[in-house]
């Protein structure tokens, strides 16, 4: 049976991590689950909560000092042993109940990369700021990479784990989202989108991404698009040049 590695980057999510772990644990999926929780230097009670629920976590990675979402995701993916890997934020904005729909294209051999699009499912709950910012970034992605995405910034990214081994990721923060998308598209992967529900939370409730991250996303998309072809390596050995080196076999 195939295995799905669920990578959960966590920073100060003591209030929500229990429910996320319980939801994942209760899922009945056609794959074996491997839960990798990455505590990215949380300063609240996140670590204590994770220790109480070790029965729901297969691997617990603790980063002493906060390094950013991209760093936490990379640490988690580096320890994944599944055939597939999915990134699950710990904030309850996206529901693990969508896993079956996200997995279906991979299990049927119709895709190697699946994104959960918040904009393919009608929802009036998405704040206009998020809607506008995402549309701008997604439009720029489609323009630069000739893709047809509807939600580049989605946290739900599911892919064959072997793909991760082909991509050199350098981002440490929220620029992880545009970086991995840009590199997938540059390597020729088609990203299959599946509608997912979305329950946004406010900054007062703990939302961490801001307008500065949007500016950094634009810079990352442009930099990755126009990085020299010399940054591609058939051997997989590649010089580290900002967050844009792309490796392929």
N, C-alpha and C positions, 0 to 999 in steps of 0.2 A: 504494500500500500504506500502511496505517495505521502510525503511529509510536508507540512506547512510550518515554516518558522514565522512566528509573530514577534516582530521587534517593536518594543514600546519605549520610546525615549521619554523620560520623565523628569520634570523640574518643578518642584513645589506643587504636587498634585495629590496631597494627602487626602483631600476631600473627595476625590473622584476615583482614585486608583483601585480601591476595593471593588467598586461596582464594575469597572472595566474588566478586572481579572475574573470576577464571577461570571460576567456575560460571556467571556471567551471560554471559560471552563465549562459552561453549560451548553456550548454549541455542539450540535450533532452534524458532523461534516464527513464527507467521503474521503477524508485524509486524516493522518495522524497530526496532532498539534504539538508544536514546540514553542513555549512562551519564553522570550528573552526580555527581561525587564532591565532597562539601563537607567539607573539613578544618576542623573547628571548634576551632581553637587547640590542637591536640594537642601534648603535651610529650614524647612518646616518638618513635619513628622512623617514625611514620605518614607524614609528608611524604616522607621518603626512599623509602619503599616505593611510594608513589603515583607518584613521579617515575620509578621503575624500570618501572612498568607503565602509562606514559602511552598505550601502544598499545591499552589496554583501557578508557581513559577518554576520552570525547568532550569533556567540560568539567570542568576542575578549579578549584574555588572554594576559596580559602584565606582563612579568617577569622583574623586575627593573634592575637586573644585569645578564649578560650572564652566563648561567649554562651549555649549551651544548645541542646538538640535542636530545640526549636520554631523558634529563630532559624535554625539550619542548614537545616532543612526549607524554611522560607520562602525563604531565599536560593536554594536549589536549584530550587524550584518556579517562582520568578520568572524563572529562566533556561531553563526547559523549553520545548521547541518541539514536543513530541509531541502527538498527538491524545489520548493517555491518559498518566497519570502514576501511578507506584507508588512507595511509600516502602519502602526496603530498609535495614534496620539492618545494620551491619557485623559483628555479633557471632556469626554462624553459628547463632543460635537458630532462625531460619526459613530454609527452603531455597528458593532461586530456582527450583528444579525445579517449584515449584507454580505458576509464572506461567501456564502454559497453562490450568490449571483456573480461575485467577482471571480470566483474560482472556475466557474463553468466554462468560459472560453479557453482557459489553459488546459483543463482536463479533457476537453473535446479536441484539443490540438488546433484550435482556431487562432490562437494568439500566444505570444511569449511575454507580452507586457499588457497589463490591464490597469486602467485608472478608473477610480470611482468619481463620476462627474456629478457635482451638486446642481448643475444647471440643466441636466437632461430630465430631471424630475421636477415637476412644477412645485415651487415653494415660495411663499410670500414672506417667509421668515428671514431671508437673507438680507441683512442691512445694505442700504444703497452704497455705502462706502466700500464694502467688500465686493459687491456686485460690479461696481465701476472699476475698481482696482484690478480685479481678476480679469475683467473683459479686456482691459488695456494690455495686461501682461500676456494673456492668451492670444490676443490679436497680434502682438509683437512676435510671439513664438511662431504662430502660423505664417506670418510674413517672412520671418528670417529663415525658417526651416521647412517651408512648404508643407506644413502639416494641416490637419483639420480638427484640432482639439477644441473642446468647449470649456475645459477646466484644467489649465496647466498647474495651478497652485493647489490642487487637491492634496490632502494628506494621504489619501488612500492610493497607494502605489503598490501593485502586486506584480511580481515577475519571477521568471525562472531564475533560480539562484545562480546558475552558471553565467548569467548575464552580468551579475555584479562582479564576477571575477575578471570580466573583460573591460570593465570601466574603472578608470582611475578617478576617484573622488577626492577633492581637496577642500571643499567647503566645510565650515564648522558651525555656521549659524543657519538661519532660515533660507540662505541662498542655496541650500541643498536642493530645494524644490526645482528652481530653474536649471541648476547645474546638471542634475541627473536627467532631466527631460531633454536638455540640449544635447547631451552626450548620447542618449538613446537614439535620438533622431539623427544625429550625425553619423552614427554607426549603421543607420538604415533600418532600425526597428520600427515597425508600425505599432502605435499605441492604440489599443482597443479600449473604448470607454463604455462603462456600464452606469446606468442611473443609480444614485444613492441618495438617501435622505440626509438632511443636515439640520442640526440644532445649534445655531451659533450662540456663543456666550459673549458677554461684554468685557471690556478691559477691567471693569470693577469686579467681575467674576473670575478674573485670572487670565484673560486673553493676553498673549505676550507679543504678538507680531504687530508692527507699526509701520508708519509711512516710510521710515528710513529703510526698512527691509524691502519695500517696493522699489525704491531707487536702486538698492543693491541688486535686486532681481533683474532690473533693466540692464545694468552694467554687466552682469554675469551672462545674460542671454546674448548680448552684443559681442562680448569678449570671446565667448565659446564659439560663436558663429564664424568669426573671422580669425581665429587662431590658425597659424600656418599648418599646412598639411604635414609638415615635418614633425608635428607633435604626435602623429599617428605612428604606432610601432607595430610591425608584424610579429615581433618577438614578445611583445607585452612589456618590454623594458622601455621606459619612457622618462625623459627628463621632467623634473617637477617644475612647471612654469605656471605660477598663479593657479586659480581654480579652473583651468581649462584644458589641461592635458587629457587626451583621450587615448585609451589603449585598445587595441584589437588584435585578435590572433591572426 
